[in-house]
């Protein structure tokens, strides 16, 4: 890499400037440890799964600048494979999740290899088209059971010894999965790879002129995002003990975009806030039936007009520190 390229590359923020992020992270972890004693654990687990899904998507869009309309493909596909492995093959929880994650990673590599050759709306449309193609495949595939989905998925013990039947016990397992994945995303964002990714997002032609292999960085970001989305989907299948077409439908891709934008695109904690906000709305507005979608749309429009950077993005701007 040339000296000019190194000088142009955004520098990794010093540890001192990120200290407040560590404090916020520690506070959130402490709250997460005690929350299941005050709030229904299944709701919290759902929030954590979608928070991880949103964080994975934020890595692609917020830091890579790649708008995908088909990310539900990786979320839902991993859910199907994980549920099938646990129910039909009798695998343990961690192996079921790993198998679903591996499947999502392979799909991410194949879809990413095709999609990154295009830019902007063309990239978004290719991801949407491929995701819908797989959706119709899952409608017909025998192992998915069509519109019924894979129901009655067991919660096998972790490592064959840690029981997961109790919601409180399984909550801490899901929390550990989320924290490990979140720390991986955080490390990727603040690594040289993350800095190059931001450079490509800001000025791709200049990044190319400086000698960066832009398509390789995009593909790696796409695969990493798809893999982590797979972790979220595979875990969710065991949490709710079901995998259905809803998980792979295009509306799920729209929901993760909504979560990311409401929380704060390109922020560390924004997707988490956005995910819990949307999940909370769906939970507390469930009595309104189909009107939930309309209410979500109105709230989304309001947030875009009032909080253009998302909840966390606006707070970060006001305090002058990255969040």
KAPE-V662572 format. One record per residue. N is the residue number from 1. SS is DSSP state (hx for helix, st for strand, lp for the rest). OMEGA is omega as a letter, one per 20 degrees, with the letter a starting at -180 (* if undefined). Layout:
N,SS,OMEGA + N,SS,OMEGA
//
This chain:
1,lp,a + 2,lp,r + 3,hx,r + 4,hx,r + 5,hx,a + 6,hx,a + 7,hx,a + 8,hx,a + 9,lp,r + 10,lp,a + 11,lp,r + 12,lp,a + 13,lp,r + 14,lp,a + 15,hx,a + 16,hx,a + 17,hx,a + 18,hx,a + 19,hx,a + 20,hx,r + 21,hx,r + 22,hx,r + 23,hx,r + 24,hx,r + 25,hx,r + 26,hx,r + 27,hx,r + 28,hx,r + 29,hx,r + 30,hx,r + 31,hx,a + 32,hx,a + 33,hx,a + 34,hx,a + 35,hx,a + 36,lp,r + 37,lp,a + 38,lp,a + 39,lp,a + 40,lp,a + 41,hx,a + 42,hx,r + 43,hx,r + 44,hx,r + 45,hx,r + 46,hx,r + 47,hx,r + 48,hx,r + 49,hx,r + 50,hx,r + 51,hx,r + 52,hx,r + 53,hx,a + 54,hx,r + 55,hx,r + 56,hx,r + 57,hx,r + 58,hx,r + 59,hx,a + 60,hx,a + 61,hx,a + 62,lp,a + 63,lp,r + 64,lp,a + 65,lp,a + 66,lp,a + 67,lp,r + 68,lp,r + 69,lp,a + 70,lp,a + 71,lp,r + 72,hx,r + 73,hx,a + 74,hx,r + 75,hx,a + 76,hx,r + 77,hx,r + 78,hx,r + 79,hx,r + 80,hx,a + 81,hx,r + 82,hx,r + 83,hx,a + 84,hx,a + 85,hx,a + 86,hx,a + 87,hx,a + 88,hx,a + 89,lp,r + 90,lp,r + 91,lp,r + 92,lp,a + 93,hx,a + 94,hx,r + 95,hx,r + 96,hx,r + 97,hx,r + 98,hx,r + 99,hx,r + 100,hx,r + 101,hx,r + 102,hx,r + 103,hx,r + 104,hx,r + 105,hx,r + 106,hx,r + 107,hx,r + 108,hx,r + 109,hx,a + 110,hx,a + 111,hx,r + 112,hx,r + 113,hx,r + 114,hx,a + 115,hx,a + 116,lp,r + 117,lp,r + 118,lp,a + 119,lp,r + 120,hx,a + 121,hx,r + 122,hx,r + 123,hx,a + 124,hx,a + 125,hx,r + 126,hx,r + 127,hx,r + 128,hx,a + 129,hx,r + 130,hx,r + 131,hx,r + 132,hx,r + 133,hx,r + 134,hx,r + 135,hx,a + 136,hx,r + 137,hx,r + 138,hx,r + 139,hx,a + 140,hx,a + 141,lp,a + 142,hx,a + 143,hx,a + 144,hx,a + 145,lp,r + 146,hx,a + 147,hx,r + 148,hx,a + 149,lp,r + 150,st,a + 151,st,r + 152,lp,r + 153,lp,r + 154,lp,r + 155,lp,a + 156,lp,r + 157,lp,r + 158,st,a + 159,lp,r + 160,lp,a + 161,lp,a + 162,st,a + 163,lp,a + 164,lp,a + 165,lp,r + 166,lp,a + 167,hx,a + 168,hx,r + 169,hx,a + 170,hx,r + 171,hx,a + 172,hx,r + 173,hx,r + 174,hx,r + 175,hx,r + 176,hx,r + 177,hx,r + 178,hx,a + 179,hx,r + 180,hx,r + 181,hx,r + 182,hx,r + 183,hx,r + 184,hx,r + 185,hx,r + 186,hx,r + 187,hx,a + 188,hx,a + 189,hx,a + 190,lp,r + 191,lp,r + 192,hx,r + 193,hx,r + 194,hx,r + 195,hx,r + 196,hx,r + 197,hx,r + 198,hx,r + 199,hx,r + 200,hx,r + 201,hx,a + 202,hx,a + 203,lp,a + 204,hx,r + 205,hx,a + 206,hx,r + 207,hx,r + 208,hx,a + 209,hx,r + 210,lp,r + 211,lp,r + 212,lp,r + 213,lp,a + 214,hx,a + 215,hx,r + 216,hx,r + 217,hx,r + 218,hx,a + 219,hx,r + 220,hx,r + 221,hx,a + 222,hx,a + 223,hx,r + 224,hx,r + 225,hx,r + 226,hx,a + 227,hx,a + 228,hx,r + 229,hx,r + 230,hx,r + 231,hx,a + 232,hx,a + 233,hx,a + 234,hx,r + 235,hx,a + 236,hx,r + 237,hx,r + 238,hx,r + 239,hx,a + 240,hx,r + 241,lp,r + 242,st,r + 243,st,a + 244,lp,r + 245,hx,r + 246,hx,a + 247,hx,a + 248,hx,a + 249,lp,a + 250,hx,r + 251,hx,r + 252,hx,r + 253,hx,r + 254,hx,a + 255,hx,a + 256,hx,r + 257,hx,r + 258,hx,r + 259,hx,a + 260,hx,a + 261,hx,r + 262,hx,a + 263,hx,a + 264,lp,a + 265,lp,r + 266,lp,r + 267,lp,a + 268,lp,a + 269,lp,a + 270,hx,a + 271,hx,r + 272,hx,r + 273,hx,a + 274,hx,a + 275,hx,a + 276,hx,r + 277,hx,a + 278,hx,r + 279,hx,r + 280,hx,r + 281,hx,a + 282,hx,a + 283,hx,a + 284,hx,r + 285,lp,a + 286,hx,a + 287,hx,a + 288,hx,r + 289,lp,a + 290,lp,r + 291,hx,a + 292,hx,a + 293,hx,r + 294,hx,r + 295,hx,r + 296,hx,r + 297,hx,r + 298,hx,r + 299,hx,r + 300,hx,r + 301,hx,r + 302,hx,a + 303,hx,r + 304,hx,a + 305,hx,a + 306,hx,a + 307,lp,a + 308,lp,r + 309,lp,a + 310,hx,a + 311,hx,a + 312,hx,r + 313,hx,r + 314,hx,r + 315,hx,r + 316,hx,r + 317,hx,a + 318,hx,a + 319,hx,r + 320,lp,r + 321,lp,a + 322,lp,r + 323,lp,*
//
